[in-house]
C-alpha cells in the first residue's frame, strides 16, 4: 500500500510517500527565511505559506516516486499538537484528498511521531522505554510501556527548549532560529568555566 504522509504542525511543510516501511520520497519545505524577519514563527504567515506550498509539494513527491494520486491507499496527517492554523491547512487538504480518492484518513499525533522517528533510525528499539522529546515547541519526558500507550512524566513549565533558545538568541542578537548559532558559539566555549551541579532526578 502507498501511504502519503503530511506534516504541517508549525513552520515546515513536509510530505512523504511510503510503501510499507520503505520511504519512497520525503520532501520538506522550510519557512525559516520567511519567519526570520519576525524572530520567530508567526502562525498566520505559516498557515498561508502551507496553503501555497502543500499542493505543489505533494505533486513533486508523486513525480519523484513515479506515482499518481490514484496509487494512494491511505493518507496520514498530523492532527496535533501544533499551531491551530497550520494544522487546519494540512488536515483540510488531507481530508479533501482522502475523500476524493475514497481512501482512509489517519490522524497522527505529532509527539508520537517524534518517538517513532527514533525507531526508524534504530529498528531494534522496543518498549518499555522512556523517550525524551526536545523540539521547537515541545520538551517532554514520556514513559512508553508499549507502543500506543504513553504517559508524560515530565515537561517544561513554560517555554520548550527550542522556544527558550530562540528567545535567548533574540536577546543577544543572534539570527533566527538561534539553535544553530548557539551551538556554533558553544564549540568555542570552555566546558569547565562554570561548575554546574549534576541534576539528580
Secondary structure, DSSP 8 states (H G I E B T S, - for coil): -EEEEEE-SSSEEEEEEEETTEEEEEEEEE-HHHHHTTTS--HHHHHHHHHHHHHHHHHHHHHHHT--GGGEEEEEEEEESS-HHHHHHHHHHHHHHHHHHT-EEEEEEHHHHHHHHHHHH-TT--SSEEEEEE-SS-EEEEEEEETTEEEEEEE-SS--HHHHHHHHHHHTT--SSHHHHHHHHHTTS-TTSS-------
